[in-house]
Amino acid sequence: MRTGPLRQVSVLTTAQAEEVVAELLAGEFGLAATTQTDLEKGTIAACVYLPASSPWSIRQRRHLRESLEALRGRGVDVGSARIRTRRLQPEDWASSWKRHFKPLAVGGRLLIKPSWSKRRPGRDQAVVVLDPGLSFGTGNHPTTLFCLGQLVKATAEVARPSVLDLGTGSGILAIAAVKLGCSRVMGLDYDADAVRIARANARTNRVERRLRFFQQDLTRGSGEAGGEPFDVVCANLMADLLLAERRRILGFVRPGGRLVLAGILHEQLPGVLRAYGAGGARLLERRRVGEWESCALVCPARRVRP
């Protein structure tokens, strides 16, 4: 966590658009963004945190407003899209999360909880301790929750499966995979801050020696993940990237393995399913929450060139 004062730039939005708006903020400022849900007020905000000394001008605000309106013009319900800025001390930022982040049970096998929670796990329930940070992934977003549920199902079907987490963010999926008994576990993200935070979260959970995180741009090759294919691949990525890199993503999955795709807007899912179906993948399960879609596919026993 940064030690100096921070400037929070937030955009009030909807549950359907929170991750899209967070992605927009990340692109605008070149920093990892995150989302907050105020349970008392019932509001959702996408946020990015800058050093307080960073410039913030009327021109920047206008450009951000224009980008949000462009999303609205593409049919994304961004809600009020009200832009707010405020100065925070690091301790204020950290303590404010305690109102938003609650323990989360997944499939009876997994408990995600913050370090301040006193909730005890159930019998045979693995625990992931995760405090929110300046990176995606606390398990509360429906796309992350779907991926966690698929990991639970995969470990019930295959003994100690290998897992690749593409767009690892906070590292929650990779850490959960280790806690569920998976064997070879790897997480990739293009953002250096995300990889740093994921490694710190792995140390908190005492699993840092049982998995590996790498900074890698998926569009520039297979890199560290290009060796033996994985039993389960989770790709919680934007639809444009899922489509552009479908050959590479399919190549990460062993024949007959499970591919979990998430982070997809409802109107984008048919195109994603057609593209991966052309590569021989077959739909196992899909789930819609608001405007977000997630799906699990089984890859063919024989490779089909997509």
N, C-alpha and C positions, 0 to 999 in steps of 0.2 A: 504494500500500500504506500502511496505517496506520503511524505512527511509534512509537506508544506500545505498552505491553504489551497483550496480547490474552487474552481468555478463550475457549477453544475448548469448545463444547458439541457432543458427538458422539453418534451413535446407531449401534451396531453393527447391521447389517442384512444383507439378501441382495442378490444381483445383480438379482433380479427387482424388488425394492422400493426400490432405492437412490434413484431419482429421485423416487418418490412421497414417501419419507421426507424427502428434501431439500426438496421443495416444502412439506411440513408444517412443517419447521423455519423456512423462509423466512417462512411465514405467522405462525408463533408469535412470531418475534422482529422481523419487519419488516425483515429484511436478506437479501441474497443468500446462498444456501447452496451448498455444493458437495459432492462425494463424493471419497473416497480409497480406493484399493485397496492394501493392504499385501502386496506380492508375497512377502515372506518368511514372514509369518504366514498368508497366505491369507484375510485378513479384509477386509470392506468396511464403511466408515462414512460416514454422511452427517454433515456438519459445518456449523456456523455459527460465526462469529468476532465476539465482542463486545469493546468496550473493557473492560479488566480492572476498571475502576471500576463497570461496570454491575452492578446488583443481581441476585443469583441466589439464590432462596429455595426452601425445601422445597415451598412452595405451587406455584411455577413448575414444579419437577420433577414434582410430582404431576399437574399439568394436562397436561404433555407426555406423561407415562406414559398418562394416560387417552386422549389423542388417538391414541397409537400403538395402544392396545388397540382403539380404535374402528376403525382401519384393519384390524386383524386380524379383527375381527368382520365386516368387509365382504369378507372372503376374500383380503386381501392378505397374502402370506407375508412378514412383517417380520422373521423370524428371532428372535434373542434379544432384539432391541430394547433392549439394555443401554445406559443413558445414562451418559456419562462427561463430566467437566469437568476442564480443566487450564489453568494459566496459561502463556502462551508469550510469549517475546520475539519481535519480528517476524523477526529473523534465524533463530531456531529454526524458526519456521513455514515460512519460505521454503526453508530447506535440507532440511527433511523431505520436500518434494515430489520431490526428486531420486531418491528410492527408488521412487516410484510412477509417474512419468511418463516413458515411453520413446518413441522415434521410431516413427511409424506411417505405413506406405505404403498408399496408396489407389489401386487400379486401375492401378498402374504410372505414373500421371500426376501424382501428388501425394504429397508427403512432409511430414508434420506433425512438427515436432521442437522440443524445448526449446532455449533459447539455449546451454545448457551441452553439448549433444550435438555431437560431432565427426563424426557420420555425414554422408557426402557424398551428394547426390542422384544418381539415375541419369540417363542421357541423356534429355533432354526432360521431366524430372520437375520440376514446379514445387514450390517450398519455402514453407511457412508456418512461421514461427518463433513459437511460442506457449508462454509460461511460465504455469503454472496460477495463477489468481487467485481472488478472492472472487466468482466468477460461474461459471455453468454453461458447459461446452463446452471440452474438450480433445481431442475426437475419439475417445476411448477408449470412451465409452458406445455401445452398439449402435445407439441411435436416431440419434445424431450421425454415426456411421460410415455408416449407411445413407444419410443426407442427403448426405454427402460423395461417396459412390459415385454417387448420382443426379446430382450436379453434373458429375462426370467423364463420365457417359454423355450428359448433355444437351449438353455442349460438343463431344462427338464427333458429335452429330447435327445441331446448329444452330450456324452460325458466329456467334460473339460474342453469345450470348443475353443478354437482360436478366434480372436476378435480384432477387427480393425475399425477404428473410430475416425471418420473423415470429417474435419471441422470440429475438433474436439472441444474448443471453447474452454470451459472450466475444467475439463477432464472428467466430468461426472460419469459418462458412459463407460470410459475405459476403467475408471476406478471401481465402478459397480461391477464390471465384468470380472475383475480380479476377485472382488469380495464374493462373487457368486461361484468362484472356483474355476474360471476359465484359465486356459494354459498360456498360449502366446498372445499377448495383448499389446496393441500399439495404437497411439493416437497422433494424428497429424493436424496441423493448423498453419495457415499462412501468416498469422499474426504472432510476432515474437512475444508480446505481452501475454497473450493467451497461453502460449506454451510455458512461459515462466510461471503463470498462475496455476496451470494444470500440474506442473511438477511440484509446486508448493502444496497443493491439495493432496497429491499422492503421498508426500512426506507426512502430512497431518494424519493420513489414514494408514501410515506405516506399510505402504505397498510400493514404495518407489523403486525397489529392486525387482519387482515382479511385472513391471510394464515399462514401456518406453514411449516418450513423447518427442516429436520432431517438428521443427518449423519447416514447412514445405508448401510451395505453391502447386496445387494439383494440376494447373494448366501447363506446367513446365516439365512434366514427366512423372514416372512412378516413384522415383527416388527410393527412400528407405523401405517403402511398402512393396517394392517390385519383385520380391523373392517368391517364396512359397505362398500360394493363395490361402485365404482365410475361410473358416467355416461360417463366420458371421461378419458381415460388413454393414456398419451403420453410416449412412450418408445424410446427415441433417444439414442440407445445403439448399441454396436458392435454386429454383427450377432451371434457370438459365444455365447454371453451372452443371447441374445434373444432366441436362441435355447435351451440352457441349463436350462433356467428358464421359459420356456413357460407355464408350468402348473401354476406356481405362478403368472405370469403376467396375464394370462387369468382369474385367480381367483380374480384379483383386479377389473375386469370390471363387471358391473351389467348386467344381462340378457338383450339383446337388445342394450347394450351400444356400444360406439365407441372406438376402439383401434387403435392408431396411432403408426406405427413402422417406424423408420427412422435410418439413419446411416448405411445403408446396401449397400455393393458393388453389382453391377449389377449381377455378376455371382452367388452371394449368395442368391438373392431374391427367386428363385424357391424353394430352400430348406426351407426357412423361411415360405413361403406361404403353402407348403405342411404340415409342422409341425403344423401351426396354423389352417389350414383347417381341419386337423385330430381332432382338438379340437372343431370343429363346427363353426369356424369363417368364414365369407364370405367377399370376396373382394368388397370394395366400390369404391376405387380409387387408382391409383398408378401414380407415376411421376418419370421420370428419368432425371437427369441433369448430363451430363458427365458420370462418372462411378458410381454415387450415385443414389440409388433407395430409395423411400419412399412409404408407402402405408397406406391406412385407411381401417380397417375391421369393420364389425358389428358382435358382438358376439351373439351366439344363445340365443333364449328365454329360452331354457332349457340347462343345463350344459351337455356337452359331454366330457367324460374323454379323454384327448389327448394322 
